[in-house]
């Protein structure tokens, strides 16, 4: 019936929007954890040039 209040439709739309937001949030958190995992700090002493002489490959910061 036109002009009739449809509570189920409104509630359904709300949960669809909430589900989309949660999906995006989970994807963002997962991507953030992957980036942090790649960019983690590593131990090791440096020589006078600021390079890791004892590690392979030899690299500088």
Rosetta blueprint (number, residue, H / E / L):
1 X L
2 X L
3 X L
4 X L
5 X L
6 X L
7 X H
8 X H
9 X H
10 X H
11 X H
12 X H
13 X H
14 X H
15 X H
16 X H
17 X H
18 X H
19 X H
20 X H
21 X H
22 X H
23 X H
24 X H
25 X H
26 X H
27 X H
28 X H
29 X H
30 X H
31 X H
32 X H
33 X H
34 X H
35 X H
36 X H
37 X H
38 X H
39 X L
40 X L
41 X L
42 X L
43 X L
44 X L
45 X L
46 X L
47 X L
48 X L
49 X L
50 X L
51 X E
52 X E
53 X L
54 X L
55 X L
56 X L
57 X L
58 X L
59 X E
60 X E
61 X L
